[in-house]
Amino acid sequence: MSFEDLKLNPAIIKAILDAGYTTPTPIQKQAIPELLSGHDIMASAQTGTGKTAAFMLPALHLLASPSKTQGRGPRVLVLTPTRELALQVSEAAKKYGKYLPRTKVISILGGMPYPLQNKLLSQPVDILVATPGRLIDHIQRGRIDFKRLEMLVLDEADRMLDMGFIDDVEMIAAATPATRQTLLFSATLDGAIDKVAAKLLKSPKRIQVASQKARLDNIEQRLHYVDDMSHKNRLLNHVLRDEALKQAIVFTATKRDADTLADNLYSQGYAAAALHGDMNQRERTRTLTKLRSGGLRVLVATDVAARGIDIADITHVINFDLPKFAEDYVHRIGRTGRAGATGVAVSFASNRDSAHLMKIERYTGQRIASHIIPGLEPRIKPRVQDGGFRGTPSVTQKRKRSPLANGSRHDFSTASDTAGNKNGHRGRSFSHDNRTSSFRNGNSSSPGNHFARTK
């Protein structure tokens, strides 16, 4: 099947071909015909499966015909859980709709100045991409007219549910016409998502093309057991010195840890910066722009970056702290190995994480091989699980060294940090409350202990 077979508007087909795409992905093959027929859909699609185009191409096809209702408000509304994903969706809309006449796409996000957003909303708009919290503010101030709205898209609905945004989503949906077409995309279609769909969708078509146990065969997954924070920091130093590493995302559990770790890496000569929910939109955009241009080698991030970042040069993902939920593990490591490339995913875990690791392995359907680096061996062996050690036989790696990354100094701001807000920061393997003194202080005379975090 080709995109021409989907009977999309010729201007959209031209833009798709310009982008280098010739064959629709499975989610696009199934979703686009249903959407062009006017059905509501709820679809399960993993990251990297082409789901953004699956809803954006039909949305643009809709815009190719004039609206039957007069007004300046949007005809298509896309809700996303994070600002990064919203910006990615906006860029996709502009790319695929570049040959359609007078198609206006705007983003309304937390962190953007209100005067700029007020100006954008005062002009005619076709596609509005927004995060729920900020959009609620503008709805309550009477700045958005939804009488022209024809399509509502809930992107990463499971993520919005996890982050506590569903009440806001339902409030927004209530402000839109009942005649709208509603699309729900989620990594999983479980009972909680079914409840949301029952409230917001009308007789939806159910599409599930990507198993939650996608094999991620192009990503090499490695596990390193750690004794304490000092040991973890030395392992991180070793991984970041890998000559094969072009750019890496290091995931931490909290915003404070992201700031502290990024500062320490930067002080050691790495081109590193943090990305998390306490940064304003200008800081976040500047950091991502620098990452895309190659000015950053290491991005230290919370789960706010697990979805919505698509950069080809991300060769390594490092789980400095394991995610709380197994599905977030898939989204994190999916930042590497994009578009058929290969990638490496490295996870650090303590002995107490064995049960959690087993949950991740059950979710992905894969075993994560534990690796041992000479000179950085863990003192404590993994606990016995189900009659044997968790994990496959250990793989011993030779220690490789390469010069420190010589990135230019990056101006990024740190911010006050609190855990457990709506930005998806969901706990950590080593909490600040239950670390032993060696974890808390990170004091070690070992030469590898460059990145120990301070209390």
C-alpha positions, 0 to 999 in steps of 0.5 A, a space after each residue: 500500500 502507498 500513501 496515494 492508496 489512502 486517498 489523501 489530498 494531493 497537496 498532503 501526498 506531495 509533502 509526504 513524498 518530500 519528507 522521504 516517506 513512501 509506504 505507510 506504517 501499520 498504524 497509519 494503514 489502519 487508522 487513516 481510512 477509519 478517520 477519513 470515514 469519520 469514525 472515532 478511534 482508540 489506538 494503541 501505538 508505541 513510540 516510533 511507529 508513526 502515530 503522529 502522522 496517523 492522526 495528523 494526515 487525516 486532520 490536514 485532509 479535513 482542513 483541505 476543505 473549507 469550514 462550514 462554520 464561520 469563526 477564528 477558533 481551531 478546527 483541530 485540537 491536539 492535546 499532549 502531556 508534555 511541551 516537547 511532544 506538543 512542539 514535535 506535533 506542531 512541527 509535523 503539522 507544518 511539515 505535512 501541511 506545507 502545501 495546503 493554503 493558509 493552514 495556521 498551526 499554533 502551540 499553547 504551552 505552559 512556560 510560554 509568555 501569556 501576551 504571546 499566546 494571547 496574540 496567537 489566539 486572537 488570530 485565525 487558527 486551524 490546528 491548535 496543539 496544547 498541554 491541558 493545564 495552560 489550555 484550561 487557563 485560556 478557556 476560563 479566560 474566554 480566549 478560545 472559541 471552539 465552535 468550529 472544532 471538528 477533531 479532538 486528538 488525545 495524544 499519549 492518553 496513558 501519559 496524561 492519565 498518569 500525570 493527573 491531567 484527565 480531569 483537565 482533558 474532560 473539562 476541555 472536551 466538555 467545552 468542544 462541540 458534541 459533534 466533534 470526531 475524537 481520537 485517542 492514542 495510547 501506548 496501552 489500552 487497559 481498563 483505565 483508558 477504556 473508562 476515559 474512552 467511554 466518556 469521550 468517544 462515540 462508538 470508537 474503532 479499536 486499533 492495536 498494531 503495536 504490542 506492548 512487548 515490542 522487541 526493540 531488536 535494534 537496541 542493545 540493552 545492558 544492565 549494570 548492578 551497582 553497590 552505592 552512589 559512588 559505584 554508580 557514578 564511576 560506571 556512568 563515567 565509564 559509559 560516557 567515555 565510550 568512543 561509540 557514544 555520539 549523544 546520550 540521554 541520562 534519565 534521573 528520577 527527580 528534577 533536583 538530581 537532573 540539575 545536580 548531575 548535569 552540573 557535575 558532568 559539565 564541571 568535568 568537561 562534558 557538554 551536558 545540560 539538564 531538561 525537566 519540568 521546572 525549566 521555562 519554555 525558553 530554557 527547554 527550547 534552547 536546550 533541545 535546540 542545542 542538542 539537535 545541533 550537536 552542541 550537547 553531548 549529554 542531556 540529563 533529563 527526567 521522564 519529561 523527555 521520554 516521549 517527544 524527542 526524536 534525534 537521530 544522533 542519540 546513540 545511548 540512553 542511560 537509566 541512571 535511575 530506573 523508571 517506576 513503571 515498566 512502560 516508561 522503560 520502553 519509552 525511555 530507551 526508545 529515544 535511541 535506535 530511531 528510524 532503523 538505526 542501532 542504539 545502546 540502553 544502559 540501566 543501573 540497578 541495585 540489589 533491591 531492584 531485582 523484582 522491579 527488573 523482572 517486571 520490566 523484562 516481563 513487559 518487554 518480553 526480553 531478558 536484560 543481560 547484566 554486564 561487568 566491567 573489569 575494575 568496576 565489579 559490584 561487590 554484592 551479587 544479585 539476589 536469587 529470584 525464582 531459583 536463580 540469579 536474575 538476569 542472563 550470565 554476566 558479560 565482561 566488558 573491556 574498559 575503553 577510554 576516550 577524551 572528554 567531550 569538548 563541548 562549549 559552555 552551555 548556559 542553562 538555568 537550574 530551578 528549585 526542585 520538588 518531586 511528584 508533580 505533574 511532570 511524570 517524575 515517579 520515584 527512584 531506586 535510591 530515594 533521598 530518605 532511604 540511602 545509606 550514608 555512603 549513598 547520601 554523601 557520595 564521598 570516595 577517594 576513588 578517582 572515578 568519583 567525579 559525579 557524586 551528588 550532594 545532599 
